[in-house]
Amino acid sequence: MAGLRQVWTLIAHQLHRRVRSIGIWGVALGGLGALYVALYPSMSSLLEQYMEQAPDLMQQYMGEIQGSITIEQWLGMELVNGIIPIALPFMVMVIGSRAIAGNEERKTLDLLLSNPLPRQNVVAGSVGTMALSLAGVLAITWILTYIAVPAAGVELSAGRLAAGLAALWSMCLFFGALALLASALVRRAFLAIVIPGVVLVAMYVIDGLAQASKTIEPLRVLSLFYHLGRPLEGDFPWTAVLVTLVGVCILAGAAIAAFARRDIYT
């Protein structure tokens, strides 16, 4: 119980320091979501005309949209499967990179560990902070995006939108945990962001190219973007979410092991 209280105290402290950052991320992504909802009535007809004239390769890349594009397909293509999963992971990657390497660079890690705080609790607190920060941003995004639904006169289920955003939570947390592991292995916060950032961009590029190239298509299974599926259209990726969470636990365990053997430079 004492260990859990320590972890929660650390999480509460870190969340308090990041309230403004969480709000900025949530308002930015939620405002973007509201903008896409507002644009849907005018863009749907234009996209339908474009898809009728687009070459087969482009139609395949766009996900084989048939007929009129729905609001779920539109938001999935532009927001849930497009902007958010490539942008939001960087928020938690910053948190993960600063947890160990960043604190060491600022000469505050030794001060933190001078308290009766086991190293595994530092890692657990960082994972908890990332998880709750993501939940806060996604909740704000859901609220602001859905507010625009009645104003735009479109039909979008609140549950579908919530499911689409919730599917992103474990994926973004995975990259935060990867940054945390990198932070335990390297001594520069910049490198702890670059390493998972390169993995993120590589997965995004592989998923995009695999939709247009039969040669690269077998590699698509290596990308979390592929396993994200289409949650807004009712296809929630339960298996992918659970496997990703297992991956988060493995990365957090590896970070604990690496941090336990790490010498602190003061």
Buried (B, 14 or more C-beta within 10 A) or exposed (E): EEEEEBBBEBBBEBBEEBEEBBEBBBBBBBBBBBBBBBBBEEBBEEBEEBBEEBEEEEBEBBBEBEEEBBBBBBBBBBBBBBBBBBBBBBBBBBBBBBBBBBBBBEEEBEEBBEEEBBBBBBBBBBBBBBBBBBBBBBBBBBBBBBEBBEEBEBEBBEEBBBBBBBBBBBBBBBBBBBBBBBBBBBBBBEBBBBBBBEBBEEBBEBBBBBBEEEEBBEBBEEBBBBBBBBBBBEBBBEEBBEBBBEBBEEBBBBBBBBBEEBEBEE
